[in-house]
Amino acid sequence: MSPARSTTPRPTARSTVLETEEHQALRAAVAALGKRYGRDYMTRVVADDGHPDELWADAAKLGYLGVNLPEEYGGGGGGIAELSIVLEELGAAGSPLLMMVVSPAICGTVIARFGTEAQKRAWLPGLADGSRTMAFGITEPDAGSNSHRITTTARRDPDSGDWLLTGRKVFISGVDIADATLIVGRTSDARTGSLKPCLFIVPRDTPGFERRQIAMELQAAEKQFELVLDDVRLPADALVGDEDAGLLQLFAGLNPERIMTAAFALGMGRYALNRATEYAKERSVWKAPIGAHQAIAHPLAQCHIEIELARLMMQKAARLYDDGEDMAAGEAANMAKLAAADACVKAVDQAVHTLGGNGLTKEFGLASLIVASRVARIAPVSREMILNYVSHQTLGLPKSY
């Protein structure tokens, strides 16, 4: 006689020992917030050419936006592990907040780790409670993925000690709503004569700091901008951290960016997969729901597996970063970003394919994700450059460039 089958739902990967009870509670609470807004809310915001201010305010009020920032400056005292949970769950509900990748994750982390006490007190409380936001400017028209070709330069005014920034940036998110932009520039090393990276806080209305919106096919609340810096004058204290530690400070922001991009992609992939799964359970063309057919079921199951595997790497990267293991976190963050982006693109494509013609209608909210899902493959670093990183740094293979 066979044993009775339990009716208790089996635990998912998100409810195992891989996450603490606190993380599980955070995930459930954020999911509930996301459900109150959902995809319809974000669609309306984009259609109105607006910003998700209500969701941003509610997430801030609940302490989610600054969950990674130090408690002494108004944050939650957690890390990128907690912040990635917030972004993933909002994305899975159809209402991701892209500026979370930039403002608390990159800029907040850099200032918390390397900023002066005055910079921390000026910026971190506002970044934590959502009342202030900061954009991040690194990409340039002629540099692309080669950060060594950044031409935005900063020089000292010998009379006043001020900094003068000159250069261009492109594809910078949210500059119109950000109070300031953390600009990656380069300064001359007096000892070697070479240029070294440095980061500067540039307030939005600083004279000489101009922006032009880039017309995008991508439908998103966060707009993209080209920036021109024409001898932008900044006080000496606009420099973040130590002038001689710019590269370390830069990568302290880029690793969280990759981890959060993975969270963004995972949330989007989960949203698409959930929509497809619900449809496959209900849609009947012959005698059984289409989800009963392996041609539908197996690709969806494969998407689920790849999303779960990508999450494991994201969790590893976040843990390493929060533990201060910067080098190991760099490798894991790159791999997490690549795996999550690929899983997201595949899940969106399979979801649209599962719904057929309905997958291209506004009613189901999947068609616009075809373009959006590509973002994680392209930004903040292409999958090809990640493969270069792994082949050179991990496998020790020679460079071709």
Salt bridges, closest charged atoms under 4 A:
GLU19 OE2 - ARG27 NH2 2.50
ASP49 OD1 - LYS223 NZ 3.19
ASP58 OD1 - LYS61 NZ 3.88
GLU82 OE2 - HIS23 NE2 2.63
GLU88 OE1 - ARG27 NH1 3.25
GLU88 OE2 - ARG270 NH1 2.79
GLU88 OE2 - ARG311 NH2 2.47
GLU89 OE2 - ARG27 NH1 2.68
GLU89 OE2 - ARG270 NH1 2.80
GLU117 OE2 - ARG121 NE 2.79
GLU140 OE2 - LYS169 NZ 3.00
ASP157 OD2 - ARG233 NH1 2.94
ASP162 OD2 - ARG233 NH1 3.24
ASP176 OD2 - HIS51 NE2 3.41
ASP189 OD1 - ARG191 NE 3.38
GLU226 OE2 - ARG168 NH2 2.41
GLU226 OE1 - ARG212 NH2 2.60
ASP231 OD1 - ARG155 NH1 3.16
ASP244 OD1 - ARG191 NH2 3.92
ASP244 OD1 - LYS196 NZ 2.62
GLU306 OE2 - LYS346 NZ 2.90
GLU308 OE2 - ARG14 NH1 3.11
GLU308 OE2 - ARG311 NH1 2.82
ASP323 OD2 - ARG319 NE 2.96
ASP326 OD2 - ARG113 NH2 3.05
ASP342 OD1 - ARG377 NE 2.84
ASP342 OD2 - ARG383 NH2 2.66
